Amino acid sequence: MIYNNNNVNVRSELGDWLKGYSLENYKEDWSYCLGLTYKYYVNDKSWRKNIKSLYIDLKKKDKDIKGFVFNELDISLSKLHHHLIIKSNLEIKNFKRTVLNNWSKRGLVDVMEYDDKRDYCYYISKHYNKTNKNVFDMLDNI
């Protein structure tokens, strides 16, 4: 695995694009930001299966849910975790409960309401493409 700290401008542009995506496509801002960790090592196939399971559970309660998942490695470049940005019609209590019920056996969950004054879109894209594990995808594609 090669660590690549180049392309700072690409990551900044990705953050700009992501920040405006929900407004442009859904006429509303993002709803929630998530951080998801694991208690154990996961490979590419496993993380996709885990995120898909979460997405399916959320989709059962909100058929219009949309979003992106970004993968990030920890400081030792060994353990994967995820950042998600979500557009949802679910109330925060119901959204949190669904995420916790799905994810709590896998690891830790951090759910926040989206605030456009915070730089979350830049934060989640800050490590994009630094390694072959720092990737992102639309939840619909998982």
N, C-alpha and C positions, 0 to 999 in steps of 0.2 A: 504494500500500500504506500503510495507516494503522497506526502503532505504538500499541498500546493497553496501558497498564500497569495498567489497572483489573482488578477481579475477582481480587485476591490470594486471597480466601477460596475462590473457586471452584477455583483451582489447588490450594490446600491440601486441599480436600475431595476433589478428583480424586486427589491423592497418597494420601490415606487409603483411598479406595475401591480404588485399584490395589494397594496394599500387601496388602489382605485378599482380593483377588479370587481368587488362586490357591488359598489355603487354603480359601476358601468353596466354590469350584467344583470343585477337583481333589483336595482333602484333603491337599495337599502345597504347600510354599512354592515360589516361583519357583526356577529352576535357574541361569539365566545372565542377565547384562546385557551388551548390546552397544552400542558406538559405531561408526558407519559414516560415513565421509566420502567426498567425491568429489574427483577431480582436476580436474573440469570442472563447468560449470553444468548443472543438470538442471531440466526443467519437471515439471509435475504428472503428466503421462502417463508420462514416463521414470522418475521415482522409483518409481511404482507397479509398473511393469514390472520394475525392478531388484529391488525387495523381493519381488515375486512369484517371481522366478527363484530367489532365495535360499531362500524358503519352500519351494518345490517340491523343491529339492535336500535341504533338511533333512528334509522330509516323506518322502522316499524312504528315509531311514535311521531315522526315528522317526515312524510314522504318527499317534502321539498328541501330537505337538508342538503347543503353543499359545502365544499371546503377543500382544503389542501393539507397534506401532511409533509413535513420536512424532517429528515433524519439528521441527527447530529451525534458525533462521538464524544465520549467524555475526555477529560484532559489527558488520560493515558492512551487515547485512541484505540480503546479496546471494547468498551461497552456502548451500545447504541441506546439512544433515547429519541423521542419524537416531540415535535412541536406541531400543533394543528391550529388552523384558523377556520372557523365554522360560521356559516350563515344558517340560522335555525329559527323556527317559530316556537320552539319549546320554551317554557318558563325556566329560569335558571335552576330552581329546585328540582324539577323533573329531569332537566338535562344532566345535572350533577349526579342525581341518583342513578340514571341509566349508565353513565360513564363509570361510576364507582362500582356498580353491580357487575359490569363487564370486565373491568380492568384490575380490580383490587387484588386478585389472586396472582396477577402477573407482576405488579409493581406499584409504584406511587402515582398519584394523580394530582394535578394542579389545574383547577378550572377557574378562569377569570372572565368577567364580562369584558367585551372589547371596548376599548377607549381609544378613539382616533387621535387623541392628544399624546398618547404614549407611542413609542416607536416599535411596536410589536412586530410589524411586517418586516422591518429592517432587522430586528433582533433574530427572527426565525430564519432569515436568509443569510445571516452573517458568515456561515461556514459552508454555504452551498459550493459544491465542486472542489472543496479543499482535499477531499479523498474520494475514492470511488464509492464510499458508503454515505457521503453527504449529498443526498439526492432529495428531490421532492416530486410529488405527484398529486393529481386531483383525486379526491376520494372516489369519484365515479369510476376511475380507471383501476382501482385496486381490486 
